[in-house]
Amino acid sequence: MKVLLTGGAGYIGSHCAVALIAAGYQVVCFDNLSNSRPQAIERVESITGTRIPLVVGDIRDREAVRRALTDHAIEAVVHFAGLKAVGESVEKPMLYYDNNVRGTLALVEAMAECGVRRLVFSSSATVYGQPQYLPLDEAHPTSATNPYGRTKLMIEEMLGDIAAADPGWRIGVLRYFNPVGAHDSALIGEDPNGVPNNLMPFISRVAAGRLPELSVFGDDYDTADGTGVRDYVHIVDLAEGHVAALAALTTIDRPLSIWNLGTGQGYSVLDMIRSFERVNAVSIPYRIASRRPGDVATCYASPAKARDELGWQASRGLDAMCASAWRFERMLATRNSG
């Protein structure tokens, strides 16, 4: 099967490309390179020994998407492309609705025109909003607390309407919790442009001396140590979840399915700092900063549905997440100095 990965040069997309190729899929990447680099595709090619076409384009450009689908005889799409910073979404909501919602609409319009009706969508645990109970299962009410989360929720609802109108679609919605870590090769990992919005690359850059200290956003949450608690899942586990979801779409007899991808275990920000320091024998200076708008205190998954329906379960623990992230950061330092 030939699969188009929108946002395929990004952090999650590149790891999923590796996992899909290992499972026998042919991969084409479509990316506007706004928060990624073409070198990521070269590194995936190095890991897999496979040439990967990269189409540079924007998902809001329906004609560009349509050409990519037809030129490469695409049979399924895994949709990663989207802006994803909670704080930035609060400051620039129009940008997020335009890129995420309008971009996805253009994508599915192009897919419908080309007769491609198999889609795995990269959603987020932010669609659950303020948790009413924990762990969060797929039946939990949805109610996002920030524009980023609302764009994901709007897209989910749009895809639900599309699937209801045309049951020929096979759509898998994957609600990610917090992907971290890097591939074992240390060739690909999370390396965002500018100051990271996510915790693990921020920790890694502080450990490497690229940033002076980590900002911990809030220490007055109703948690054991006052810092936010999240469900961190190893990026390679997450990538394998996409392979399982794409395979399931060929056998599951319903137009739309939703699965959580998480571990079921929550760790606080301070837990992450201490684990990173212990595993990698480094020091992480940090300071307490104000809470970020839109953040919740605690969020972790019930991954039972993915286990039961996809046969998928996260297998890599927090130590592996911290170790792989640091290996990737050190590889970046070597690469940049060379």
C-alpha positions in Angstrom: 0.0 0.0 0.0 1.2 3.5 -0.9 0.7 5.9 2.0 0.9 9.7 2.0 2.2 11.2 5.2 1.2 14.9 5.6 3.7 16.5 7.9 5.9 13.5 7.1 9.2 15.4 7.8 8.2 16.3 11.3 8.9 14.6 14.6 6.0 12.1 14.6 5.8 11.8 10.9 9.4 10.8 10.4 9.2 8.1 13.1 6.0 6.8 11.6 7.7 6.7 8.2 10.3 4.3 9.6 7.6 2.1 11.3 5.5 2.0 8.1 8.4 1.1 5.9 9.4 -1.6 8.3 5.9 -3.0 8.1 6.1 -3.2 4.3 4.3 0.1 3.3 5.5 2.5 0.6 5.7 6.0 1.9 5.5 9.5 0.3 5.9 12.6 2.5 4.1 15.9 2.0 5.3 18.8 4.2 5.6 22.6 4.0 8.8 22.4 6.2 7.5 25.2 8.5 8.6 23.3 11.6 10.7 20.5 10.1 13.7 19.9 7.8 14.2 17.9 4.6 17.2 16.3 6.3 14.8 14.3 8.4 13.7 12.5 5.3 17.3 11.8 4.4 17.9 10.3 7.8 14.7 8.1 7.5 16.1 6.9 4.2 19.4 6.1 5.9 17.6 4.1 8.6 15.3 2.2 6.3 17.5 1.9 3.2 14.5 3.1 1.2 14.1 6.2 -1.0 11.2 8.4 0.2 9.7 11.0 -2.2 9.2 14.4 -0.5 6.6 16.7 -1.9 7.0 20.2 -0.5 3.5 21.7 -0.2 0.9 23.0 2.1 -2.2 21.0 3.0 -4.3 24.1 2.5 -3.4 23.9 -1.2 -6.0 21.4 -2.3 -4.6 21.2 -5.8 -1.1 20.4 -4.5 -2.6 17.7 -2.3 -4.6 16.3 -5.2 -1.5 16.2 -7.5 0.4 14.3 -4.8 -2.3 11.8 -4.4 -2.6 11.1 -8.1 1.0 11.4 -9.1 2.0 8.8 -6.5 -1.1 6.6 -6.7 -1.8 7.0 -3.0 -4.1 4.5 -1.3 -4.2 5.9 2.2 -3.2 9.1 4.1 -1.8 9.5 7.6 -2.4 13.1 8.5 0.1 14.7 10.9 0.4 18.2 9.4 -0.8 20.8 11.8 0.3 23.5 14.3 0.5 22.1 17.8 1.6 24.7 20.5 -1.0 25.4 23.1 0.4 28.7 24.1 0.8 29.9 20.5 -2.8 28.9 19.7 -4.1 31.1 22.5 -2.1 34.0 21.1 -2.8 33.3 17.4 -6.1 31.4 17.1 -6.9 32.5 13.5 -3.6 30.9 12.4 -4.5 27.6 14.1 -8.1 27.5 12.7 -6.8 28.3 9.2 -3.9 25.8 9.2 -5.5 22.9 11.1 -9.2 23.0 10.3 -9.1 24.5 6.8 -6.0 22.5 6.0 -7.8 19.2 6.9 -10.9 20.2 5.0 -8.8 20.8 1.9 -7.0 17.4 2.4 -10.2 15.4 2.7 -11.8 17.3 -0.3 -8.7 16.3 -2.3 -8.9 12.7 -1.0 -12.6 12.5 -2.0 -11.9 13.8 -5.5 -9.2 11.1 -5.9 -11.3 8.3 -4.4 -8.9 7.8 -1.5 -11.0 7.1 1.6 -8.6 5.6 4.1 -7.3 8.1 6.6 -5.5 8.0 10.0 -5.8 11.4 11.7 -3.3 12.7 14.3 -5.5 14.0 17.1 -4.8 14.8 20.7 -5.8 14.2 24.3 -6.5 17.9 24.5 -9.9 17.1 23.1 -10.9 15.8 26.5 -10.5 19.2 28.1 -10.7 19.3 31.8 -10.8 15.7 32.9 -14.1 14.6 34.6 -12.5 11.3 35.6 -9.2 9.5 35.1 -7.9 7.6 33.3 -9.3 9.1 30.2 -11.1 6.6 27.9 -12.5 7.3 24.5 -16.0 7.6 26.0 -15.0 10.6 28.1 -16.9 13.8 27.1 -14.9 16.1 24.8 -14.5 19.8 25.6 -11.2 21.5 24.7 -9.7 24.2 26.9 -7.6 26.0 24.2 -7.8 26.9 20.5 -5.3 24.1 19.6 -7.5 21.5 21.3 -10.6 23.0 19.7 -9.1 22.7 16.2 -8.5 19.0 16.9 -12.0 18.6 18.2 -13.5 20.4 15.3 -11.6 18.2 12.9 -12.7 15.1 14.7 -16.4 16.2 14.5 -15.9 17.1 10.8 -14.5 13.6 10.1 -17.4 12.1 12.0 -19.9 14.0 9.8 -18.0 12.9 6.6 -18.0 9.2 7.8 -21.7 9.4 8.6 -22.5 10.8 5.2 -20.4 8.3 3.3 -19.8 5.0 5.0 -17.3 4.1 2.4 -14.7 6.0 4.4 -12.4 4.3 6.8 -11.1 6.8 9.3 -9.0 6.2 12.4 -8.6 9.0 14.9 -5.6 8.6 17.2 -5.7 10.7 20.3 -2.1 11.1 21.3 -1.0 11.8 24.8 2.6 13.1 25.1 5.1 11.7 22.6 8.7 11.9 23.7 12.1 10.3 23.0 13.8 9.4 19.7 14.6 6.5 17.4 17.3 4.1 18.6 19.6 5.2 15.8 19.6 8.7 17.2 19.3 10.0 13.6 15.8 11.3 14.1 14.1 12.9 17.1 12.3 16.0 18.3 14.2 19.1 17.1 11.7 22.0 16.8 12.6 25.3 15.3 13.1 28.0 17.9 12.5 27.5 21.6 10.7 24.2 22.2 7.1 24.1 23.4 7.2 20.5 24.5 8.9 19.4 27.7 11.4 16.8 26.6 13.3 18.7 23.9 13.4 21.7 26.3 15.0 19.5 29.0 17.5 18.1 26.4 18.5 21.5 25.3 19.0 22.7 28.8 21.1 19.6 29.6 23.2 20.3 26.5 23.7 23.9 27.5 21.8 25.2 24.5 19.3 26.8 26.8 20.1 28.2 30.3 17.3 26.7 32.3 13.9 25.0 32.0 10.7 26.9 32.7 8.3 24.8 34.7 4.9 26.3 34.1 3.1 26.2 37.4 3.8 24.5 40.7 0.4 25.0 42.3 -1.7 22.4 40.5 -3.6 19.8 42.6 -1.0 17.1 42.0 1.5 15.3 44.3 4.3 17.9 43.7 2.2 20.8 42.3 3.5 20.4 38.7 1.4 19.2 35.8 1.0 15.4 35.2 1.0 13.9 31.8 1.0 10.5 30.1 4.4 10.4 28.2 4.6 7.7 25.4 7.7 6.7 23.6 7.7 8.0 20.0 8.6 4.6 18.6 5.6 3.0 20.5 3.4 5.8 19.1 4.7 5.2 15.6 3.9 1.5 15.9 0.3 2.5 17.0 -0.1 4.1 13.6 0.9 0.9 11.8 -1.6 -1.0 13.8 -4.4 1.6 13.2 -3.7 1.6 9.4 -3.9 -2.2 9.3 -7.1 -2.2 11.3 -8.8 0.1 8.8 -8.7 -2.7 6.3 -10.6 -5.1 8.6 -12.8 -3.0 10.9 -16.3 -2.6 9.5 -17.1 0.9 10.6 -16.4 4.2 8.9 -14.8 5.9 11.9 -12.9 4.6 14.9 -11.2 6.5 17.8 -8.3 5.2 19.8 -6.1 6.6 22.6 -2.4 6.2 22.3 -0.8 6.5 25.7 0.7 4.3 28.5 -1.9 4.8 31.2 0.7 6.2 33.6 1.1 9.8 34.6 4.3 11.6 35.4 4.8 15.1 36.7 7.2 17.7 35.2 9.5 17.2 38.2 9.3 13.4 37.8 10.5 13.9 34.2 13.4 16.2 35.3 14.6 13.8 38.0 14.4 10.8 35.7 16.3 12.6 32.9 19.0 13.6 35.4 19.3 10.1 36.9 19.3 8.2 33.6 21.7 10.5 31.8 23.8 11.7 34.7 23.2 15.4 33.9 21.9 18.4 35.7 18.7 20.3 34.7 18.5 23.8 36.2 14.9 25.0 36.2 12.7 27.8 37.5 9.0 28.0 38.3 7.1 30.1 35.9 3.4 31.1 35.7 0.9 28.6 34.5 0.3 28.5 30.7 -3.3 29.4 29.6 -5.3 26.3 28.7 -3.2 23.7 30.6 -4.9 21.1 32.8 -3.5 19.7 36.0 -3.5 15.9 35.2 -4.1 14.0 32.0 -3.4 10.3 31.4 -4.9 7.6 29.2 -6.8 4.4 29.4 -5.2 2.6 26.5 -7.4 -0.5 26.8 -9.3 0.1 23.6 -6.2 0.3 21.5 -4.9 -2.9 23.2 -8.1 -4.8 22.6 -8.9 -3.6 19.0 -5.4 -2.9 17.6 -3.3 -5.3 19.6 -1.1 -2.3 20.4 0.4 -1.6 23.8 3.3 0.8 24.7 6.3 -1.2 25.8 9.0 1.4 26.4 9.3 3.0 29.8 10.3 6.4 31.1 14.0 5.5 31.3 14.1 4.5 27.6 12.3 7.8 26.7 14.9 9.9 28.6 17.9 7.9 27.4 16.9 8.1 23.7 16.1 11.8 23.9 19.6 12.5 25.3 21.3 10.3 22.7 19.5 12.3 19.9 20.5 15.6 21.5 24.1 14.5 21.7 24.0 13.4 18.0 22.7 16.8 17.1 25.6 18.4 18.9 28.1 16.2 17.0 26.4 16.9 13.7 26.3 20.7 14.3 29.9 20.9 15.4 30.9 18.9 12.4 
